[in-house]
Amino acid sequence: MDAIFRIDGERAITSPNAAGPWSPDMQHGSAPAGLVTWAAEAMPTPVPMQIARLTIDLMRPVPLVPLAIETEVLRQGRKIQLCEIRLKANDVLVVRATVLKIRVNAPNDLPAGIADAPIDLPGPEQSRVEPADFSSSPFVSGMSLRAARGGFAHPGSSAIWYRVDRPLVEGAPISQVTRAVVASDFCNATSVALDFKHWTFLNADLTISLSREPVGDWILLDGDCNIGPDGAGLAMARIGDQRGYFGRAVQSLVIERR
């Protein structure tokens, strides 16, 4: 199958296209992050709600095997829903996530300039095509990248436009929030402080906060990175689309020499 996952009851059958750059037997972090988002959006709410925050903990490397999907509402209120999604591989917990949804209200009459801070960078059509060919990751092959500043996995702070080209769940359209979540897992390759040839910097988690749903197919990560002296780091990004900035993403990094 071309899609990353096929849903079979409460299981997700995993395609080889989910593999990431760290190991041919391990999923790219964007794959389970996207599956968590799909599962969260499928959970019913008493009133229309939108996802405001996702915190995804990668408990273990996620193998290329079927994943059991467990969902639970932790708190249901009039204004919010807090839910938990767990992914298990061979009965072992590999991903645990909490997702906060907030009630969708009628548009507020906000003062001018409050929402959608403008992006002072080239759009995806004006940005340089970025082949991202530093690795043979099947998951990355299903993405299109455009470099507005810097370059993918290049040392320094970069700003990259990302577009998901491959279906995530077979038979289901990719939601706008899923586009933002999948792109956000590329924080650690958008702002890079260390040479990928000599260092690994896997992310142990991913937290995304959104002020609104994105629009369009392209998602911008405007990145930054901090590396500590003792094996920990942070990869961060402002998240935007062609309307403006609408969110933030943060990853905790595990730094190791190859």
C-alpha positions as CSV (number, residue, x, y, z in Angstrom):
1,M,0.0,0.0,0.0
2,D,1.2,3.5,-0.7
3,A,-0.4,5.0,2.5
4,I,1.6,4.9,5.7
5,F,-1.1,3.0,7.6
6,R,-4.2,1.0,6.9
7,I,-6.8,0.8,9.7
8,D,-8.1,-2.6,10.6
9,G,-10.5,-2.3,13.5
10,E,-8.4,-1.0,16.5
11,R,-5.1,-1.7,14.8
12,A,-3.0,0.2,12.3
13,I,-1.2,-2.0,9.7
14,T,2.1,-0.3,9.0
15,S,3.6,0.2,5.5
16,P,7.4,0.1,4.9
17,N,6.9,3.7,3.8
18,A,6.8,4.6,7.5
19,A,10.6,3.9,8.0
20,G,12.8,6.8,9.1
21,P,16.5,7.7,8.7
22,W,17.8,6.1,12.0
23,S,17.0,2.5,11.2
24,P,15.2,0.6,8.3
25,D,13.2,-1.2,11.0
26,M,12.1,1.9,12.9
27,Q,9.4,4.3,12.0
28,H,10.0,8.0,11.4
29,G,8.6,10.0,14.3
30,S,6.2,11.8,12.0
31,A,4.4,8.5,11.2
32,P,3.1,7.6,14.7
33,A,2.6,11.4,15.4
34,G,0.3,11.6,12.4
35,L,-1.5,8.4,13.5
36,V,-2.1,9.9,17.0
37,T,-3.6,13.0,15.4
38,W,-5.9,10.9,13.2
39,A,-7.1,8.9,16.3
40,A,-7.6,12.1,18.4
41,E,-9.6,13.7,15.6
42,A,-11.8,10.6,15.3
43,M,-12.8,10.8,18.9
44,P,-16.3,12.4,19.2
45,T,-16.8,15.6,21.1
46,P,-20.1,17.0,22.6
47,V,-19.7,20.3,20.7
48,P,-17.5,21.3,17.8
49,M,-13.9,21.4,19.1
50,Q,-10.4,21.9,17.6
51,I,-7.0,20.6,18.6
52,A,-5.0,23.2,20.6
53,R,-2.1,21.1,21.9
54,L,-0.6,17.7,21.4
55,T,2.1,16.2,23.5
56,I,3.6,13.0,22.1
57,D,6.0,10.9,24.2
58,L,8.0,8.3,22.2
59,M,8.4,5.7,24.9
60,R,10.5,3.3,22.7
61,P,11.6,3.1,19.1
62,V,8.4,2.4,17.0
63,P,9.0,-0.7,14.9
64,L,7.5,-1.4,11.4
65,V,4.7,-3.7,12.8
66,P,1.0,-3.4,13.3
67,L,0.1,-0.9,16.1
68,A,-2.8,-1.3,18.5
69,I,-4.6,2.0,19.1
70,E,-6.1,2.7,22.5
71,T,-8.0,6.0,23.2
72,E,-9.4,7.4,26.4
73,V,-11.1,10.7,27.4
74,L,-9.3,11.9,30.5
75,R,-11.5,15.0,31.0
76,Q,-14.7,16.1,29.2
77,G,-16.0,19.6,29.8
78,R,-18.1,22.2,28.1
79,K,-15.1,24.0,26.8
80,I,-12.3,21.4,26.6
81,Q,-11.7,17.7,26.0
82,L,-8.4,16.1,27.2
83,C,-7.8,12.7,25.7
84,E,-5.0,10.2,25.7
85,I,-3.9,8.0,22.8
86,R,-1.7,5.0,23.3
87,L,0.0,3.0,20.5
88,K,1.3,-0.5,21.3
89,A,3.5,-2.8,19.3
90,N,3.3,-6.4,20.2
91,D,1.5,-5.4,23.4
92,V,4.4,-3.1,24.4
93,L,3.6,0.7,24.8
94,V,5.7,2.6,22.3
95,V,3.8,6.0,22.1
96,R,1.7,7.8,24.6
97,A,0.1,11.1,23.8
98,T,-2.3,13.6,25.3
99,V,-4.3,15.9,23.1
100,L,-6.2,19.0,24.3
101,K,-9.2,20.2,22.3
102,I,-11.0,23.4,22.9
103,R,-14.5,24.5,21.9
104,V,-14.9,26.3,18.6
105,N,-16.5,29.7,19.2
106,A,-18.0,32.2,16.8
107,P,-15.3,34.4,15.3
108,N,-14.3,37.1,17.8
109,D,-14.0,40.8,16.8
110,L,-10.3,41.0,17.6
111,P,-8.3,44.2,17.3
112,A,-6.4,44.4,14.0
113,G,-3.0,42.7,14.0
114,I,-3.7,40.3,16.8
115,A,-4.0,37.1,14.8
116,D,-1.7,35.6,12.2
117,A,1.6,37.3,12.6
118,P,3.0,37.8,9.1
119,I,5.8,35.7,7.7
120,D,8.7,37.7,6.3
121,L,10.1,34.8,4.2
122,P,9.7,33.5,0.7
123,G,6.6,31.3,0.2
124,P,6.9,27.7,-1.0
125,E,6.7,28.6,-4.6
126,Q,9.5,31.1,-4.3
127,S,11.7,29.0,-2.1
128,R,14.5,26.6,-3.2
129,V,13.6,23.0,-3.9
130,E,15.2,20.9,-1.1
131,P,15.8,17.3,-2.2
132,A,16.5,16.1,1.4
133,D,18.7,13.3,0.0
134,F,21.1,13.1,2.9
135,S,19.3,9.8,3.9
136,S,17.3,7.1,2.2
137,S,14.3,7.4,4.5
138,P,11.2,6.1,2.9
139,F,9.0,8.4,4.9
140,V,11.0,11.5,3.8
141,S,10.5,10.4,0.2
142,G,6.8,11.0,0.6
143,M,7.4,14.7,1.5
144,S,8.1,17.8,-0.6
145,L,10.5,20.4,0.9
146,R,11.2,24.0,0.0
147,A,14.0,26.0,1.8
148,A,13.1,29.6,2.5
149,R,16.2,30.1,4.6
150,G,19.2,27.7,5.1
151,G,18.7,24.1,4.2
152,F,17.3,20.8,5.5
153,A,19.7,19.1,8.0
154,H,22.3,21.9,7.3
155,P,24.1,23.4,10.3
156,G,22.4,26.5,11.6
157,S,18.9,27.8,11.9
158,S,16.7,27.2,8.8
159,A,13.2,27.8,7.7
160,I,11.7,25.0,5.6
161,W,8.3,24.6,3.9
162,Y,7.0,21.0,4.2
163,R,4.2,19.3,2.2
164,V,2.8,15.8,2.9
165,D,2.5,14.0,-0.5
166,R,1.7,10.5,0.6
167,P,-1.6,9.4,2.2
168,L,-1.2,8.8,6.0
169,V,-4.2,6.6,6.5
170,E,-5.5,4.6,3.6
171,G,-8.9,5.9,2.3
172,A,-8.8,9.1,4.5
173,P,-7.8,12.6,3.6
174,I,-5.0,14.2,5.5
175,S,-6.4,16.7,7.9
176,Q,-5.0,20.2,8.2
177,V,-3.8,19.6,11.8
178,T,-2.2,16.3,10.7
179,R,-0.2,18.3,8.1
180,A,1.1,20.5,10.9
181,V,2.0,17.6,13.2
182,V,3.8,15.6,10.5
183,A,5.9,18.7,9.5
184,S,6.6,19.5,13.2
185,D,8.5,16.2,13.8
186,F,11.1,17.6,11.4
187,C,12.2,20.3,13.9
188,N,15.4,18.5,14.6
189,A,16.4,18.6,10.9
190,T,15.2,22.1,10.4
191,S,17.5,23.7,12.9
192,V,20.7,21.7,13.3
193,A,23.6,22.4,15.6
194,L,25.6,19.2,14.9
195,D,26.7,17.4,11.8
196,F,24.3,14.5,11.0
197,K,27.3,12.4,9.7
198,H,28.9,12.4,13.1
199,W,26.1,12.9,15.6
200,T,22.6,11.6,16.1
201,F,19.9,13.8,17.7
202,L,16.7,11.7,18.1
203,N,13.7,13.4,19.6
204,A,12.2,11.8,22.7
205,D,9.0,13.7,22.5
206,L,7.1,16.3,20.5
207,T,4.8,19.1,21.7
208,I,2.8,21.2,19.3
209,S,0.6,24.2,20.3
210,L,-1.8,25.7,17.8
211,S,-3.8,28.9,17.8
212,R,-5.8,27.8,14.8
213,E,-6.0,25.1,12.1
214,P,-3.5,25.7,9.3
215,V,-4.7,26.4,5.7
216,G,-3.3,25.0,2.5
217,D,-0.9,22.1,1.8
218,W,2.4,23.7,2.8
219,I,3.6,24.1,6.5
220,L,6.5,26.3,7.4
221,L,8.9,25.4,10.3
222,D,11.0,28.5,11.2
223,G,13.5,26.7,13.4
224,D,15.9,27.2,16.3
225,C,18.0,24.8,18.4
226,N,19.8,24.7,21.8
227,I,22.3,22.0,22.7
228,G,23.3,21.4,26.3
229,P,26.6,20.1,27.5
230,D,25.4,16.7,28.9
231,G,23.6,15.0,26.0
232,A,20.3,16.9,25.9
233,G,19.0,19.5,23.5
234,L,15.9,21.3,22.3
235,A,14.7,21.7,18.7
236,M,12.0,24.4,18.3
237,A,10.1,26.1,15.6
238,R,7.4,28.6,14.9
239,I,4.8,27.0,12.7
240,G,3.2,28.9,9.8
241,D,1.3,28.7,6.6
242,Q,0.8,31.1,3.7
243,R,-1.6,33.1,6.0
244,G,0.9,33.6,8.8
245,Y,2.3,32.0,12.0
246,F,-0.2,29.9,14.0
247,G,1.8,27.6,16.3
248,R,4.9,26.4,18.0
249,A,6.7,23.0,18.1
250,V,9.3,21.8,20.6
251,Q,11.2,18.5,20.7
252,S,13.5,17.2,23.5
253,L,16.6,15.8,21.9
254,V,18.9,12.9,22.9
255,I,22.4,13.8,21.6
256,E,24.9,11.0,20.9
257,R,28.1,10.7,18.8
258,R,27.8,8.0,16.1
